[in-house]
């Protein structure tokens, strides 16, 4: 994991997600197919991968860093496992700091090529040590999950892809290169990217990225089922490879067990351990196989498999799917703006250029109202700006070019009454994709 400054780290039915966010659920969303239960990931197998990565580092100057022989040997090791398991693998080359770097991409046959679920981790270490927690832990767990997919003969609805990134420690170089080489049409097929960077810290916390609500809740629900409390990851705020995907609009999420930050007394009470660094060997020569908490590694490995099985089983919403919120929202007279929220899930890529926005507002004087559509990233699309004179109500379908917006997320109808004497309420709000 690259920490030049402190990183942010985080299939649920639509009703459950809406309840979590305090909003109304869509009334006409297709629910995901029930996922087959994910297998228990053998922590012994994951630890064997770590032992192999340790041996590679030991035989190559003590590290697996970009541009060093230990990194290329790590790529070859992972690739051989995946080739034998039936994956289609691709080694992607790039140049950084005068040295050749490598990404490894592995595709599992089958699944809808227009909706791709991807999971990844960086495989490089720093030059000062073998990088077994950072980030052998994430790399080994993703590898074992990919091998579990093969052993199970999984046939998910979505296409599965796994990635191991080079030169993350130099500034997310490998993942940035991968994303930059993807045509826009291919990026739009990525329904989600899951990142795993440091998941076996010796004094662990249980942190979830909070970037995409569906992915976040998938992980939080899993840990809740174990009785393990989680927190939102804040230590690095986008300093791992998920940032490369998030920056081009791909929904992202992931897990983390802590790096150099000190565990608080409240966190000690919550998770056990000591009020010291989550990983005292972060970016050091002592980041070896003895620098791993087996329980954290086991729990997080199982959580990865749970997310892969769950999120790859969901179906994409077909064209013309309607999301609707029919909960009334009062509009205060000459007051603050109010919103009605729709949580859109299961729509691949960006919203359409002809997004239909259905507005049903009951009001005694429509000329008082400013009505906007607010996209998940905060972009605002004006629908009505105090138009319509003395007529009452707004019952209309607007067409919005929202093709620059990622479809999934919380969309809001925002309404404000800008003059005195008349009142009303939002009766319903719907989006047709």
C-alpha atoms as one frame of an Amber mdcrd trajectory, in Angstrom:
protein
   0.000   0.000   0.000   1.254   3.445  -0.925   0.906   6.013   1.897   2.473
   9.307   1.015  -0.300  10.808   3.115  -3.144   9.147   5.073  -6.162   6.322
   2.391  -9.910   5.900   2.427 -11.188   2.489   2.625 -15.703   0.052   2.245
 -25.521  -8.288  -3.053 -27.916  -6.476  -1.003 -31.583  -6.315  -1.989 -32.788
  -2.826  -2.843 -35.101  -2.661   0.151 -32.329  -3.418   2.637 -30.024  -0.830
   1.139 -32.750   1.786   1.072 -33.490   1.157   4.726 -29.825   1.627   5.592
 -29.667   4.964   3.846 -33.004   6.167   5.197 -34.609   6.468   1.786 -37.468
   4.803   0.023 -36.738   1.717  -2.014 -37.508   1.600  -5.721 -40.942   0.106
  -6.213 -40.121  -1.676  -9.467 -36.592  -3.028  -9.314 -35.609  -6.511 -10.390
 -34.038  -8.259  -7.419 -30.781 -10.186  -7.847 -30.963 -13.927  -8.188 -30.201
 -15.738  -4.952 -26.458 -16.350  -4.833 -25.047 -19.759  -4.159 -23.253 -19.807
  -0.838 -19.589 -18.959  -1.173 -17.150 -21.640  -0.023 -15.071 -21.302   3.109
 -11.661 -20.100   1.963  -8.896 -22.171   3.520  -6.627 -19.876   5.486  -3.992
 -22.616   5.294  -4.023 -22.286   1.502  -3.763 -18.512   1.716  -0.849 -18.806
   4.146   0.888 -21.234   1.802   0.705 -18.606  -0.946   2.258 -16.145   1.512
   5.020 -18.613   2.332   5.713 -18.956  -1.385   5.873 -15.171  -1.790   8.228
 -15.001   1.193  10.483 -17.609  -0.435  10.486 -15.602  -3.654  11.551 -12.473
  -1.779  14.236 -14.332   0.175  15.711 -15.706  -3.048  15.672 -12.273  -4.708
  17.372  -9.819  -2.397  14.710  -9.739   0.306  11.923  -7.932  -1.573   9.403
  -8.138  -4.406   9.583  -4.512  -5.501   8.909  -3.008  -8.922  11.854  -3.433
 -11.254  13.412  -6.178  -9.104  13.646  -9.861  -9.937  11.425 -10.731  -6.982
   8.460  -8.912  -8.485   8.644 -10.672 -11.861   9.000 -14.000 -10.029   5.846
 -13.145  -8.050   3.924 -12.476 -11.262   5.120 -15.765 -12.747   4.108 -17.633
  -9.575   0.543 -16.288  -9.546   0.142 -16.687 -13.310   1.135 -20.378 -13.208
  -1.521 -21.084 -10.546  -4.231 -19.366 -12.589  -3.243 -20.937 -15.897  -3.489
 -24.373 -14.309  -6.943 -23.497 -12.939  -8.388 -22.671 -16.359  -8.141 -18.875
 -16.410  -7.244 -16.827 -19.462  -4.307 -14.755 -18.266  -2.688 -11.665 -19.733
   0.542 -10.025 -18.595   0.476  -6.305 -19.295   3.775  -4.406 -19.434   4.424
  -0.769 -18.588   7.430   1.361 -17.748   7.996   3.267 -14.506  11.166   4.795
 -13.046  13.158   3.364 -15.927  12.104  -0.238 -15.242   9.579  -2.574 -16.819
   6.537  -3.249 -14.688   3.879  -5.916 -14.986   0.159  -6.291 -14.336  -1.460
  -9.713 -14.390  -5.091  -9.992 -15.530  -7.058 -13.231 -15.238 -10.493 -13.792
 -16.808 -12.771 -16.645 -15.780 -14.625 -18.072 -18.813 -18.302 -17.241 -19.158
 -20.606 -14.668 -17.667 -22.074 -11.620 -19.355 -19.175  -9.729 -21.000 -21.180
  -6.528 -20.711 -21.200  -6.682 -16.913 -17.801  -7.448 -15.427 -17.073  -7.797
 -11.720 -13.386  -7.326 -10.963 -11.292  -7.900  -7.845  -7.652  -6.992  -7.437
  -4.661  -6.220  -5.276  -1.165  -4.891  -5.719   1.518  -7.554  -5.849   4.614
  -5.403  -5.398   6.399  -4.722  -2.112   8.595  -1.811  -1.109  12.333  -2.338
  -1.511  12.906  -2.554   2.258  11.118  -5.862   2.808   9.214  -8.848   1.403
   5.795  -7.183   1.766   3.874 -10.122   3.177   1.074  -8.106   4.761   1.533
  -5.200   2.332   0.424  -6.635   0.092   1.033 -10.333  -0.049  -2.054 -10.705
   2.146  -4.475  -9.177  -0.351  -2.758 -10.822  -3.317  -2.813 -14.286  -1.741
  -6.454 -14.016  -0.663  -7.571 -12.855  -4.113  -5.556 -15.696  -5.665  -7.142
 -18.326  -3.401 -10.609 -16.912  -4.094  -9.946 -17.140  -7.837  -8.814 -20.754
  -7.390 -11.977 -21.448  -5.362 -14.046 -20.146  -8.295 -12.310 -22.720 -10.486
 -12.723 -25.585  -8.030 -16.444 -24.793  -7.694 -16.919 -24.498 -11.455 -18.758
 -21.257 -10.723 -20.993 -19.977 -13.520 -21.951 -16.481 -12.382 -24.279 -14.130
 -14.195 -21.514 -11.558 -14.470 -18.117 -12.092 -16.022 -15.353 -12.409 -13.416
 -11.954 -10.773 -13.771  -9.063 -10.620 -11.319  -6.033  -8.315 -11.357  -2.639
  -8.098  -9.649  -1.034  -4.675 -10.007   2.572  -3.604 -10.292   4.266  -0.478
  -8.937   1.457   0.471  -6.571   4.091   1.562  -4.081   5.337   4.114  -6.617
   1.919   5.777  -6.924  -0.670   3.277  -8.221   1.261   3.104 -11.486   0.129
  -0.323 -12.655  -3.581   0.093 -12.015  -3.553   3.585 -13.504  -1.945   2.151
 -16.618  -4.532  -0.635 -16.853  -7.431   1.794 -16.576  -5.864   4.211 -19.053
  -5.595   1.434 -21.642  -9.254   0.424 -21.313 -11.471   1.992 -23.972 -14.418
   3.924 -22.571 -16.798   1.216 -23.749 -14.857  -1.405 -21.786 -14.762   0.744
 -18.649 -18.533   1.056 -18.813 -18.827  -2.739 -18.610 -17.179  -2.833 -15.179
 -20.037  -3.217 -12.693 -17.613  -2.990  -9.778 -13.998  -3.208  -8.689 -13.090
  -4.694  -5.290  -9.688  -3.833  -3.793  -7.799  -5.718  -1.093  -4.681  -4.073
   0.299  -3.369  -5.235   3.715  -5.958  -7.635   5.144  -3.844  -9.538   7.676
  -2.363  -6.819   9.883  -0.939  -8.257  13.128  -2.919  -5.843  15.344  -5.972
  -5.732  13.081  -8.988  -3.544  12.693 -11.856  -4.347  10.361 -12.277  -1.501
   7.909 -14.635  -1.268   4.924 -14.373   1.216   2.060 -17.475   3.421   1.820
 -17.260   4.369  -1.853 -20.124   2.348  -3.379 -23.145   1.700  -1.134 -24.005
  -1.743  -2.499 -20.452  -3.067  -2.238 -20.008  -1.458   1.170 -23.160  -3.048
   2.545 -22.220  -6.451   1.119 -19.079  -6.456   3.248 -20.694  -4.884   6.306
 -23.506  -7.416   6.283 -21.023 -10.275   6.063 -19.032  -9.097   9.088 -22.235
  -8.342  10.991 -23.167 -11.980  10.467 -19.919 -12.937  12.191 -20.590 -10.538
  15.039 -17.536  -8.497  14.022 -18.046  -4.706  14.081 -16.606  -2.687  11.230
 -15.568   0.909  10.676 -15.240   2.997   7.549 -11.630   3.118   6.378 -10.068
   6.581   6.633  -6.339   6.013   7.039  -5.306   6.559   3.445  -8.266   8.124
   1.601  -7.854   6.735  -1.911  -4.186   5.769  -1.730  -4.596   2.263  -3.114
  -5.539   0.882  -6.510  -9.291   1.317  -6.165  -8.674   5.041  -6.690  -7.567
   4.371 -10.274 -10.969   2.833 -10.994 -13.030   5.251  -8.942 -11.508   8.193
 -10.802 -13.032   6.960 -14.075 -16.473   6.284 -12.596 -16.278   2.571 -11.748
 -18.088   1.597  -8.509 -15.453   0.473  -5.992 -15.160  -1.056  -2.548 -12.828
  -3.146  -0.454 -11.349  -4.177   2.884  -8.382  -3.131   5.027  -6.985  -4.058
   8.453  -4.803  -1.015   9.168  -1.261   0.194   8.576   0.927   2.602  10.568
  -1.846   4.473  12.376  -2.198   3.647  16.097  -5.259   1.670  17.206  -7.343
   3.798  19.578  -8.449   2.640  23.010 -12.023   2.428  21.699 -10.839   0.235
  18.843  -8.906  -1.970  21.264 -12.103  -2.435  23.249 -13.969  -3.235  20.012
 -11.463  -5.556  18.334  -8.893  -6.508  20.940  -5.175  -6.065  20.447  -3.113
  -3.185  21.761  -3.056   0.608  21.455  -0.130   0.450  19.041   0.169   0.522
  15.254  -2.142  -1.783  13.358   0.984  -2.973  11.537   4.246  -2.153  13.327
   6.186  -3.640  10.381   4.510  -1.490   7.748   7.003  -0.867   4.904   9.765
  -2.528   6.927  12.014  -5.567   6.674   9.979  -7.322   9.376   6.898  -7.519
   7.127   7.388 -11.280   6.832   5.138 -14.308   7.266   5.364 -13.761  11.044
   3.679 -10.373  10.550   0.212 -11.830   9.853  -2.835 -12.229  12.085  -4.385
 -15.521  11.028  -7.876 -14.652  12.268  -8.001 -11.400  10.312  -6.606 -13.099
   7.220  -9.188 -15.888   7.497 -12.160 -13.568   8.027 -11.197 -11.217   5.228
 -10.485 -14.052   2.782 -13.951 -15.467   3.425 -15.439 -11.980   3.023 -13.784
 -11.662  -0.384 -15.324 -14.936  -1.546 -18.712 -13.891  -0.160 -18.574 -10.636
  -2.137 -17.478 -12.350  -5.354 -20.227 -14.962  -5.136 -22.880 -12.438  -4.120
 -22.119  -9.527  -6.418 -21.469 -11.667  -9.496 -24.855 -13.371  -9.198 -26.936
 -10.213  -9.557 -28.679  -9.448 -12.799 -28.363  -6.167 -14.618 -31.516  -4.106
 -14.895 -32.910  -4.404 -18.434 -33.442  -1.251 -20.516 -36.632   0.480 -19.525
 -36.431  -0.479 -15.857 -38.266   2.005 -13.656 -37.110   3.067 -10.191 -39.768
   4.961  -8.257 -40.145   6.584  -4.845 -43.782   7.133  -3.893 -43.204   8.453
  -0.375 -44.684  11.939   0.072 -42.227  14.705   0.949 -43.683  18.008   2.218
 -42.390  21.171   0.558 -42.169  24.015   3.104 -43.611  27.337   2.002 -40.804
  29.710   0.995 -38.405  27.416   2.839 -35.423  25.126   2.505 -35.059  22.646
  -0.332 -36.272  19.083   0.228 -35.338  15.876  -1.583 -36.799  12.553  -2.618
 -34.122   9.884  -3.141 -33.867   6.838  -5.402 -31.073   4.297  -4.909 -30.325
   2.845  -8.329 -28.562  -0.539  -8.383 -27.812  -3.177 -10.990 -27.484  -0.870
 -13.989 -24.260  -1.395 -15.913 -22.125   1.606 -16.812 -23.426   5.129 -17.194
 -26.957   6.497 -17.255 -28.519   6.969 -20.716 -28.440  10.145 -22.752 -32.245
  10.004 -22.674 -32.832   9.413 -18.956 -36.545   9.839 -18.247 -37.307  11.745
 -15.037 -40.914  11.433 -13.935 -42.026  14.223 -11.569 -45.353  14.321  -9.742
 -45.587  17.356  -7.436 -48.846  18.502  -5.874 -48.643  22.265  -5.259 -51.065
  25.191  -5.381 -48.712  27.456  -7.382 -46.073  25.791  -9.547 -44.442  29.130
 -10.353 -42.950  29.120  -6.834 -40.920  25.963  -7.422 -37.333  25.257  -8.429
 -36.963  21.576  -9.345 -33.617  19.862  -9.980 -32.322  16.352 -10.525 -29.147
  15.696  -8.505 -26.905  12.878  -9.722 -24.980  10.589  -7.332 -21.795  12.638
  -7.790 -23.623  15.885  -6.944 -24.069  17.136 -10.506 -27.266  19.169 -10.860
 -29.702  19.057 -13.800 -32.343  21.780 -13.853 -35.847  20.523 -14.605 -38.041
  23.506 -13.788 -37.068  26.974 -12.588 -40.205  28.761 -11.367 -41.982  28.178
 -14.657 -45.667  27.600 -15.321 -47.065  30.836 -13.893 -50.152  30.494 -11.707
 -50.916  26.899 -12.678 -50.912  24.276  -9.988 -48.987  20.986  -9.751 -46.085
  19.648 -11.830 -46.898  16.297 -13.412 -44.379  15.858 -16.179 -41.668  13.568
 -17.564 -38.384  15.307 -18.383 -35.604  13.929 -20.587 -32.054  14.458 -19.292
 -28.739  13.687 -20.967 -27.094  11.933 -18.019 -24.635   9.907 -20.089 -21.659
  11.356 -18.168 -23.031   9.976 -14.892 -22.487   6.517 -13.410 -25.963   4.972
 -13.281 -25.755   3.266  -9.893 -26.055   5.392  -6.778 -28.359   7.787  -4.953
 -30.289  10.084  -7.325 -32.310  12.919  -5.808 -35.222  15.056  -6.876 -34.619
  18.409  -5.160 -37.472  20.885  -4.814 -37.543  24.331  -3.225 -40.453  26.745
  -2.807 -39.039  30.254  -3.409 -42.087  32.394  -2.608 -44.729  32.763   0.120
 -48.388  31.749   0.401 -48.608  28.393  -1.402 -47.846  24.844  -0.257 -47.567
  21.311  -1.546 -45.592  18.095  -1.555 -43.617  15.702  -3.752 -46.065  12.927
  -4.559 -43.681  10.670  -6.483 -40.391  10.648  -8.347 -39.223   8.036 -10.844
 -36.338   7.349 -13.205 -36.531   5.160 -16.305 -33.226   3.738 -17.519
